[in-house]
Amino acid sequence: MTSAEDRARLIEFVSTLAPGRAVGPDGDTLDLDSLALLQVVVYLEQRYGVRLAAHRIEPDDLRSVSGLVSLVDRFG
């Protein structure tokens, strides 16, 4: 998931979960509650066919768009 288009699609999806605050002003930092994070995990699993529940995920992996991209790249 290294393409700019995939990253933009992920940012667009995340932005729908918490309009106006999901993605920080730097375009990378995430500000999501636990329910929104679960929705992101389900989205990544369905869109990219990666089973994140089968892997150890660190909290830092869920704090930024870059962290999410890295998860998919590592386990996808």
N, CA, C and O atoms as CSV, one atom per row, in Angstrom:
chain,resi,resn,atom,element,x,y,z
A,1,MET,N,N,0.836,-1.184,0.000
A,1,MET,CA,C,0.000,0.000,0.000
A,1,MET,C,C,0.880,1.246,0.000
A,1,MET,O,O,0.706,2.136,0.832
A,2,THR,N,N,1.770,1.300,-0.883
A,2,THR,CA,C,2.705,2.416,-0.882
A,2,THR,C,C,2.332,3.519,-1.861
A,2,THR,O,O,2.976,4.567,-1.886
A,3,SER,N,N,1.315,3.298,-2.654
A,3,SER,CA,C,0.978,4.329,-3.638
A,3,SER,C,C,0.321,5.536,-2.975
A,3,SER,O,O,-0.355,5.419,-1.953
A,4,ALA,N,N,0.537,6.676,-3.575
A,4,ALA,CA,C,-0.063,7.919,-3.064
A,4,ALA,C,C,-1.576,7.837,-3.125
A,4,ALA,O,O,-2.268,8.408,-2.282
A,5,GLU,N,N,-2.092,7.129,-4.121
A,5,GLU,CA,C,-3.544,6.981,-4.255
A,5,GLU,C,C,-4.124,6.181,-3.085
A,5,GLU,O,O,-5.169,6.545,-2.544
A,6,ASP,N,N,-3.456,5.102,-2.697
A,6,ASP,CA,C,-3.910,4.306,-1.550
A,6,ASP,C,C,-3.868,5.128,-0.264
A,6,ASP,O,O,-4.792,5.073,0.547
A,7,ARG,N,N,-2.796,5.886,-0.087
A,7,ARG,CA,C,-2.671,6.731,1.102
A,7,ARG,C,C,-3.779,7.776,1.134
A,7,ARG,O,O,-4.378,8.016,2.182
A,8,ALA,N,N,-4.054,8.395,-0.006
A,8,ALA,CA,C,-5.124,9.392,-0.087
A,8,ALA,C,C,-6.479,8.763,0.209
A,8,ALA,O,O,-7.313,9.373,0.878
A,9,ARG,N,N,-6.704,7.555,-0.281
A,9,ARG,CA,C,-7.958,6.844,-0.030
A,9,ARG,C,C,-8.115,6.549,1.466
A,9,ARG,O,O,-9.211,6.668,2.014
A,10,LEU,N,N,-7.019,6.164,2.120
A,10,LEU,CA,C,-7.052,5.896,3.558
A,10,LEU,C,C,-7.365,7.180,4.324
A,10,LEU,O,O,-8.190,7.167,5.237
A,11,ILE,N,N,-6.722,8.274,3.969
A,11,ILE,CA,C,-6.991,9.556,4.639
A,11,ILE,C,C,-8.442,9.964,4.439
A,11,ILE,O,O,-9.084,10.458,5.367
A,12,GLU,N,N,-8.959,9.763,3.243
A,12,GLU,CA,C,-10.362,10.092,2.969
A,12,GLU,C,C,-11.293,9.271,3.851
A,12,GLU,O,O,-12.244,9.808,4.421
A,13,PHE,N,N,-11.024,7.963,3.968
A,13,PHE,CA,C,-11.859,7.108,4.814
A,13,PHE,C,C,-11.778,7.547,6.276
A,13,PHE,O,O,-12.805,7.709,6.935
A,14,VAL,N,N,-10.576,7.736,6.774
A,14,VAL,CA,C,-10.391,8.121,8.178
A,14,VAL,C,C,-11.084,9.448,8.462
A,14,VAL,O,O,-11.650,9.638,9.539
A,15,SER,N,N,-11.041,10.353,7.513
A,15,SER,CA,C,-11.662,11.673,7.704
A,15,SER,C,C,-13.175,11.583,7.862
A,15,SER,O,O,-13.783,12.451,8.488
A,16,THR,N,N,-13.783,10.553,7.307
A,16,THR,CA,C,-15.232,10.390,7.457
A,16,THR,C,C,-15.604,9.947,8.868
A,16,THR,O,O,-16.751,10.113,9.283
A,17,LEU,N,N,-14.657,9.389,9.606
A,17,LEU,CA,C,-14.945,8.877,10.941
A,17,LEU,C,C,-15.031,9.980,11.986
A,17,LEU,O,O,-15.768,9.860,12.965
A,18,ALA,N,N,-14.292,11.033,11.780
A,18,ALA,CA,C,-14.305,12.165,12.704
A,18,ALA,C,C,-14.043,13.425,11.890
A,18,ALA,O,O,-12.939,13.968,11.927
A,19,PRO,N,N,-15.045,13.893,11.160
A,19,PRO,CA,C,-14.850,15.048,10.275
A,19,PRO,C,C,-14.242,16.246,10.997
A,19,PRO,O,O,-14.679,16.634,12.081
A,20,GLY,N,N,-13.222,16.818,10.362
A,20,GLY,CA,C,-12.601,18.007,10.913
A,20,GLY,C,C,-11.521,17.773,11.940
A,20,GLY,O,O,-10.817,18.713,12.310
A,21,ARG,N,N,-11.365,16.537,12.420
A,21,ARG,CA,C,-10.337,16.312,13.443
A,21,ARG,C,C,-9.617,14.983,13.322
A,21,ARG,O,O,-8.640,14.762,14.037
A,22,ALA,N,N,-10.053,14.096,12.454
A,22,ALA,CA,C,-9.469,12.763,12.378
A,22,ALA,C,C,-7.993,12.797,12.007
A,22,ALA,O,O,-7.177,12.115,12.629
A,23,VAL,N,N,-7.652,13.581,11.008
A,23,VAL,CA,C,-6.262,13.682,10.558
A,23,VAL,C,C,-5.746,15.048,10.942
A,23,VAL,O,O,-6.347,16.068,10.606
A,24,GLY,N,N,-4.627,15.065,11.650
A,24,GLY,CA,C,-4.072,16.314,12.136
A,24,GLY,C,C,-3.603,17.241,11.031
A,24,GLY,O,O,-3.579,16.858,9.862
A,25,PRO,N,N,-3.232,18.461,11.398
A,25,PRO,CA,C,-2.812,19.452,10.413
A,25,PRO,C,C,-1.559,19.039,9.645
A,25,PRO,O,O,-1.298,19.559,8.561
A,26,ASP,N,N,-0.787,18.109,10.197
A,26,ASP,CA,C,0.407,17.646,9.490
A,26,ASP,C,C,0.066,16.627,8.402
A,26,ASP,O,O,0.944,16.198,7.652
A,27,GLY,N,N,-1.212,16.240,8.318
A,27,GLY,CA,C,-1.636,15.281,7.303
A,27,GLY,C,C,-1.280,13.849,7.633
A,27,GLY,O,O,-1.419,12.965,6.788
A,28,ASP,N,N,-0.820,13.606,8.852
A,28,ASP,CA,C,-0.392,12.258,9.216
A,28,ASP,C,C,-0.947,11.803,10.567
A,28,ASP,O,O,-1.436,10.679,10.681
A,29,THR,N,N,-0.881,12.648,11.577
A,29,THR,CA,C,-1.301,12.284,12.931
A,29,THR,C,C,-2.801,12.028,12.984
A,29,THR,O,O,-3.590,12.787,12.422
A,30,LEU,N,N,-3.188,10.947,13.668
A,30,LEU,CA,C,-4.603,10.602,13.790
A,30,LEU,C,C,-5.132,10.963,15.162
A,30,LEU,O,O,-4.426,10.839,16.163
A,31,ASP,N,N,-6.375,11.410,15.207
A,31,ASP,CA,C,-7.070,11.719,16.457
A,31,ASP,C,C,-8.396,10.974,16.406
A,31,ASP,O,O,-9.431,11.547,16.064
A,32,LEU,N,N,-8.352,9.671,16.755
A,32,LEU,CA,C,-9.534,8.817,16.654
A,32,LEU,C,C,-9.817,8.141,17.987
A,32,LEU,O,O,-8.899,7.828,18.745
A,33,ASP,N,N,-11.099,7.919,18.264
A,33,ASP,CA,C,-11.449,7.181,19.463
A,33,ASP,C,C,-11.352,5.676,19.165
A,33,ASP,O,O,-11.073,5.277,18.035
A,34,SER,N,N,-11.583,4.861,20.178
A,34,SER,CA,C,-11.394,3.412,20.028
A,34,SER,C,C,-12.343,2.795,19.001
A,34,SER,O,O,-11.949,1.882,18.275
A,35,LEU,N,N,-13.572,3.270,18.926
A,35,LEU,CA,C,-14.514,2.741,17.941
A,35,LEU,C,C,-14.045,3.066,16.518
A,35,LEU,O,O,-14.109,2.214,15.631
A,36,ALA,N,N,-13.583,4.272,16.309
A,36,ALA,CA,C,-13.082,4.661,14.986
A,36,ALA,C,C,-11.851,3.832,14.619
A,36,ALA,O,O,-11.693,3.445,13.462
A,37,LEU,N,N,-10.982,3.558,15.585
A,37,LEU,CA,C,-9.812,2.722,15.303
A,37,LEU,C,C,-10.215,1.319,14.887
A,37,LEU,O,O,-9.602,0.734,13.994
A,38,LEU,N,N,-11.243,0.774,15.527
A,38,LEU,CA,C,-11.747,-0.544,15.115
A,38,LEU,C,C,-12.269,-0.496,13.686
A,38,LEU,O,O,-12.053,-1.428,12.913
A,39,GLN,N,N,-12.948,0.578,13.337
A,39,GLN,CA,C,-13.450,0.726,11.969
A,39,GLN,C,C,-12.295,0.799,10.966
A,39,GLN,O,O,-12.394,0.263,9.863
A,40,VAL,N,N,-11.223,1.451,11.342
A,40,VAL,CA,C,-10.047,1.532,10.472
A,40,VAL,C,C,-9.436,0.144,10.283
A,40,VAL,O,O,-9.081,-0.229,9.165
A,41,VAL,N,N,-9.311,-0.617,11.360
A,41,VAL,CA,C,-8.748,-1.971,11.263
A,41,VAL,C,C,-9.604,-2.832,10.337
A,41,VAL,O,O,-9.066,-3.543,9.488
A,42,VAL,N,N,-10.911,-2.779,10.488
A,42,VAL,CA,C,-11.807,-3.550,9.622
A,42,VAL,C,C,-11.651,-3.098,8.172
A,42,VAL,O,O,-11.598,-3.929,7.265
A,43,TYR,N,N,-11.578,-1.806,7.953
A,43,TYR,CA,C,-11.384,-1.271,6.600
A,43,TYR,C,C,-10.098,-1.822,5.973
A,43,TYR,O,O,-10.109,-2.286,4.833
A,44,LEU,N,N,-9.005,-1.768,6.713
A,44,LEU,CA,C,-7.723,-2.254,6.192
A,44,LEU,C,C,-7.778,-3.753,5.902
A,44,LEU,O,O,-7.260,-4.216,4.886
A,45,GLU,N,N,-8.406,-4.500,6.799
A,45,GLU,CA,C,-8.508,-5.949,6.588
A,45,GLU,C,C,-9.328,-6.275,5.347
A,45,GLU,O,O,-8.956,-7.155,4.570
A,46,GLN,N,N,-10.430,-5.578,5.159
A,46,GLN,CA,C,-11.290,-5.848,4.014
A,46,GLN,C,C,-10.688,-5.336,2.708
A,46,GLN,O,O,-10.745,-6.023,1.688
A,47,ARG,N,N,-10.129,-4.173,2.732
A,47,ARG,CA,C,-9.607,-3.572,1.489
A,47,ARG,C,C,-8.317,-4.223,1.008
A,47,ARG,O,O,-8.116,-4.405,-0.193
A,48,TYR,N,N,-7.438,-4.573,1.953
A,48,TYR,CA,C,-6.115,-5.067,1.574
A,48,TYR,C,C,-5.893,-6.544,1.906
A,48,TYR,O,O,-4.818,-7.084,1.647
A,49,GLY,N,N,-6.903,-7.191,2.476
A,49,GLY,CA,C,-6.808,-8.621,2.738
A,49,GLY,C,C,-5.788,-9.003,3.794
A,49,GLY,O,O,-5.304,-10.135,3.818
A,50,VAL,N,N,-5.465,-8.074,4.654
A,50,VAL,CA,C,-4.504,-8.353,5.722
A,50,VAL,C,C,-5.273,-8.679,6.995
A,50,VAL,O,O,-6.269,-8.022,7.301
A,51,ARG,N,N,-4.823,-9.684,7.740
A,51,ARG,CA,C,-5.470,-10.068,9.004
A,51,ARG,C,C,-4.665,-9.485,10.153
A,51,ARG,O,O,-3.753,-10.133,10.667
A,52,LEU,N,N,-4.994,-8.278,10.554
A,52,LEU,CA,C,-4.238,-7.591,11.596
A,52,LEU,C,C,-4.401,-8.246,12.958
A,52,LEU,O,O,-3.499,-8.172,13.792
A,53,ALA,N,N,-5.533,-8.881,13.191
A,53,ALA,CA,C,-5.758,-9.534,14.481
A,53,ALA,C,C,-4.762,-10.669,14.715
A,53,ALA,O,O,-4.517,-11.046,15.861
A,54,ALA,N,N,-4.198,-11.205,13.665
A,54,ALA,CA,C,-3.244,-12.314,13.784
A,54,ALA,C,C,-1.832,-11.826,14.100
A,54,ALA,O,O,-0.928,-12.642,14.283
A,55,HIS,N,N,-1.628,-10.524,14.167
A,55,HIS,CA,C,-0.300,-9.951,14.383
A,55,HIS,C,C,-0.300,-9.055,15.611
A,55,HIS,O,O,-1.336,-8.549,16.044
A,56,ARG,N,N,0.864,-8.882,16.141
A,56,ARG,CA,C,1.021,-7.968,17.279
A,56,ARG,C,C,1.059,-6.536,16.737
A,56,ARG,O,O,1.936,-6.177,15.951
A,57,ILE,N,N,0.113,-5.750,17.165
A,57,ILE,CA,C,0.022,-4.354,16.738
A,57,ILE,C,C,0.361,-3.472,17.938
A,57,ILE,O,O,-0.186,-3.644,19.027
A,58,GLU,N,N,1.249,-2.550,17.722
A,58,GLU,CA,C,1.642,-1.610,18.771
A,58,GLU,C,C,0.773,-0.353,18.687
A,58,GLU,O,O,0.342,0.016,17.595
A,59,PRO,N,N,0.512,0.300,19.797
A,59,PRO,CA,C,-0.287,1.535,19.768
A,59,PRO,C,C,0.259,2.585,18.797
A,59,PRO,O,O,-0.515,3.304,18.166
A,60,ASP,N,N,1.574,2.676,18.675
A,60,ASP,CA,C,2.170,3.647,17.750
A,60,ASP,C,C,1.756,3.388,16.307
A,60,ASP,O,O,1.712,4.318,15.501
A,61,ASP,N,N,1.450,2.129,15.970
A,61,ASP,CA,C,1.022,1.796,14.611
A,61,ASP,C,C,-0.310,2.444,14.264
A,61,ASP,O,O,-0.632,2.604,13.087
A,62,LEU,N,N,-1.080,2.815,15.267
A,62,LEU,CA,C,-2.427,3.344,15.059
A,62,LEU,C,C,-2.522,4.854,15.273
A,62,LEU,O,O,-3.619,5.413,15.245
A,63,ARG,N,N,-1.405,5.505,15.482
A,63,ARG,CA,C,-1.418,6.942,15.787
A,63,ARG,C,C,-1.215,7.843,14.585
A,63,ARG,O,O,-1.310,9.066,14.690
A,64,SER,N,N,-0.934,7.230,13.436
A,64,SER,CA,C,-0.686,8.057,12.250
A,64,SER,C,C,-1.046,7.305,10.982
A,64,SER,O,O,-1.136,6.077,10.972
A,65,VAL,N,N,-1.249,8.052,9.927
A,65,VAL,CA,C,-1.498,7.446,8.619
A,65,VAL,C,C,-0.275,6.627,8.222
A,65,VAL,O,O,-0.417,5.524,7.694
A,66,SER,N,N,0.914,7.147,8.467
A,66,SER,CA,C,2.142,6.420,8.137
A,66,SER,C,C,2.217,5.088,8.875
A,66,SER,O,O,2.658,4.086,8.312
A,67,GLY,N,N,1.785,5.077,10.135
A,67,GLY,CA,C,1.778,3.837,10.911
A,67,GLY,C,C,0.833,2.808,10.318
A,67,GLY,O,O,1.155,1.621,10.264
A,68,LEU,N,N,-0.334,3.260,9.874
A,68,LEU,CA,C,-1.307,2.344,9.250
A,68,LEU,C,C,-0.761,1.785,7.938
A,68,LEU,O,O,-0.896,0.594,7.658
A,69,VAL,N,N,-0.149,2.646,7.145
A,69,VAL,CA,C,0.452,2.211,5.886
A,69,VAL,C,C,1.526,1.169,6.154
A,69,VAL,O,O,1.620,0.161,5.453
A,70,SER,N,N,2.328,1.420,7.168
A,70,SER,CA,C,3.386,0.487,7.546
A,70,SER,C,C,2.815,-0.876,7.955
A,70,SER,O,O,3.373,-1.916,7.607
A,71,LEU,N,N,1.709,-0.865,8.688
A,71,LEU,CA,C,1.063,-2.130,9.077
A,71,LEU,C,C,0.689,-2.953,7.859
A,71,LEU,O,O,0.987,-4.145,7.790
A,72,VAL,N,N,0.041,-2.318,6.906
A,72,VAL,CA,C,-0.381,-3.029,5.710
A,72,VAL,C,C,0.826,-3.529,4.914
A,72,VAL,O,O,0.807,-4.639,4.382
A,73,ASP,N,N,1.862,-2.715,4.837
A,73,ASP,CA,C,3.060,-3.123,4.115
A,73,ASP,C,C,3.756,-4.300,4.798
A,73,ASP,O,O,4.276,-5.189,4.124
A,74,ARG,N,N,3.767,-4.308,6.125
A,74,ARG,CA,C,4.436,-5.397,6.868
A,74,ARG,C,C,3.656,-6.702,6.817
A,74,ARG,O,O,4.237,-7.774,6.647
A,75,PHE,N,N,2.340,-6.609,6.963
A,75,PHE,CA,C,1.546,-7.826,7.124
A,75,PHE,C,C,0.681,-8.173,5.938
A,75,PHE,O,O,0.066,-9.239,5.910
A,76,GLY,N,N,0.621,-7.300,4.963
A,76,GLY,CA,C,-0.255,-7.522,3.815
A,76,GLY,C,C,0.319,-8.416,2.763
A,76,GLY,O,O,-0.331,-8.674,1.749
